[in-house]
Amino acid sequence: MTAVLLVDDDVELAEMLAAYLAQDGFQVTTRHDGASGVEAALSGDFAIVVLDVMMPRLSGVEVLRRIRAVSTMPVLMLTAKGDDMDRIVGLELGADDYVPKPCQPRELAARLRAILRRSAATAEPSNAPIVVGDLCVRPELRLVEWSGMAVDLTSTEFNLVEMLARHAGRPVSKSDLSEQALGRALARFDRSIDVHLSSIRHKLGTLPDGRSCIQTVYRQGYQLIRA
């Protein structure tokens, strides 16, 4: 069973979600405040964290910030329905995905499985490194390097870089990036891909002319430039 940490100050909702996820094959532990949530998340006992944004004292955003300071473990945020700012901030800080509240337990379980599938390291010997200029993607290690230096990426960010690298020199649509890297269809007005790629651009190095190696192609998507 996959160990899931659910951090939400709404005790009744947390217990309901935990009961459903347990029936769906997950082993769920709940925490109801941010401080204990951080401590549990960094214990190494969990495969993924489900984190509510709106919590008193230590918010979900601050919990995510503290987790990301030392760990790249997958994190799924629960955000208020229609609150785009919380979603954007969470994604910018390294959340792998989000689910609006109130959420359907079945959708939450599906999102968790999608993230875990994408996060699972593969050990296929055929997964040779992908080299594009100063960028090197090592799929077997889920590692990205720029000029020989490791780049600290979240699981979702790695998936996006890998997909762009495999299609280097060609634009990849946001729809394809969402389906392959996030495991879900691109919703209308969904800016998740844009926010993730903005974060990636800041983490990767630049080309000799100062441009980012990831360029926006009008009406087509994003493209990794072959230098």
N, C-alpha and C positions, 0 to 999 in steps of 0.2 A: 504494500500500500504506500502511496506517495504521501509524505508528511507535508502538510500545509499549515502555515501559521496565519490565522485570521485575527486582525487587529481592528476592533470596532467598539466604540463605547456604548453602542446600542446593544445591551445584553440580550434582549429578546430576539432581535434580528440576527445577531451573531449565532445564537443557539439554533435558530431555525435553519440558517445557512449551513452550519456545521453538521446538523442532523442529515440534511439532504446530501451534502458532499460525502458524508460517511457511507450512505447508502449507495453512492455512486463510485465507491472504491477508494476514497481519499481518507487519510488519517488526519483529522483536524484538531489543532490545539488553538484555543482562543485566548486573547488578551484584550483587556478593555481600557487600556490607557497607553499613551505613547511611550512612556519611559520603559515599562515592562515589555512593550512591543519591540523596542530597539534591542533590549537585552536578549530577548528570546530569538529575534531574527539573526543576531550575531553569534548565537550559540553553536551554529553548525548542525543543528538537529533537523532543519527543514529544507525542503527542495524549493519552496516558493512561498512568498508572502502575499496575502490579500490585505490591503491597507485602506482604511477609510480616511478620506481627506479631513472631514469635519470632526475633530475631536478637541475637547477642552484642554487647556494648559499646553500640552505638547501636540501640535497638529500633525496630521498625516504627512504634510509637506516636509515638516522638520524631521519627522521620523525617517522619511525617505532620504533626506539630505544626509542624515547620520549613517544610514545603512550604506549609501553610495560612497561615503568617505572611505570605507574600508572593504566593501564587498560588491560584487557584480551579480549577486544572486537575483533571480527573477522576482519582480515585484509588479503586481497588478493593483491598480488604484480603483477604489470605489468613489465616484464623484457625484455631486448633486446634478440631477438632470437639467441640462441646459446651461450649466456653468462652464463655459468654454475656458475661462481663465484658469480654473483649477486644473483642468485637463492639460492645458498648454504648459503650465508651471511644472506639473508632475512629469510630463514627457521631457521637458528641458532638463530636469534633474536626473533623468535616467529611468523613469518607470517604463516597463516593457509594454504595457497597454492599460486601458481603463475600461470600466463598465459603469454606466450611469445608474444611480439609485433612484427609485426602487428597481432592483434587478430581478430577473427570473433566475432561480437557482440553476435551471438547465443551461441557460446562457453562460452563467459563471463557470460551471463545470466545463463547458465546451471551450471557453477562453483559456482556462487553466491548462487543459490538455494541449491546446494549440501552442501555448507558450512553452510548455515542458517539452513538446516534440521538437520545437525549434531550438531549445536550449541544449538538448541532449547531444553530447559530443559524439561524433562518428569516428570510427577507427579504421575506415577502409583504406588500405594501402594505395588504392588508385587515386585518392584525394591528394594529388600533387599540388604543391604551392602554386598560387596564381600571382604572377609578377606583372605589374603595370607601372613602368617608370620606377619611382622610389617607393611605390606601394607593394607590399607582399602580403598576401592572404594565405594563411595556412589552415585549410579546412579541418584537417585531422586534429589540430590542436585548438581550433576555434580562436586563432590568434591573428592579429593584424599588426604589421610592422611598417614603419615609415622611415626610410633611410637607415634600416637596421635596428631601429628602436621600437620596442613594443608600444602599442597604443591602447590605452585603457578604454575599452568599449563595453557597453552593456550587451546582453545577448541579442536583443533586437537590433541594435546598431551593427553588430557583427553580421547578422543576416542580411541587412541592407547593403553593407559594403561588399560582402561576398557576391551578392546577386549583381551589383553594378560591375564588379571586377570581372565576373564571368561574361558580361556583355560589354566590356570596355570598348569605347569607340562608337557605341550605338545607344540611342536613347531608350530608356525603360519607362513605361507608363506608370503613373502612380497607382493605377488599378492593379497592375501586375506586381508592383512592389508590395502593396498591401496584402494581396492574396498569398504571396510567397514568403514574405518576411514577417507579417503580422498574423497570418493565418486566417484572415477574414476579408470579406469584400469591402471595397472602399465605399463608405457612406457619403451621401451628399454633404458638403460643407465640412468634411472631416479633414483636419489639418495635421493629423498625427504624423504622416510621412514627412511633411514639410518641417515639422519641429524636430523630428529625429535627425533628418539630414542637416539641419542647421547646426545641431550639436556635433554631428560627425565632422562637418567642415571646420569647426573650431578646434577639433582634436587632431585632425590630419594636418600635415604640412602643406605648403603652397608650391605651385609651379615656379620656375625661374622668373617668370614675369609678374609674380605676385598673385596670380589668380588662384582660386580654389581648383582642385583637381576634379571636383564634382560640379558640373554646370547644369543650370536649368535650360531645357530646350522647350521653347514656347509651344504650348498645346501638345507636346509629346511626352514630357516627363523629365527625367534626370539622366545625365550621362556622365560616366567616368572618362575623363580625357586620357588618351594615350599620349604620353610625353615622349 
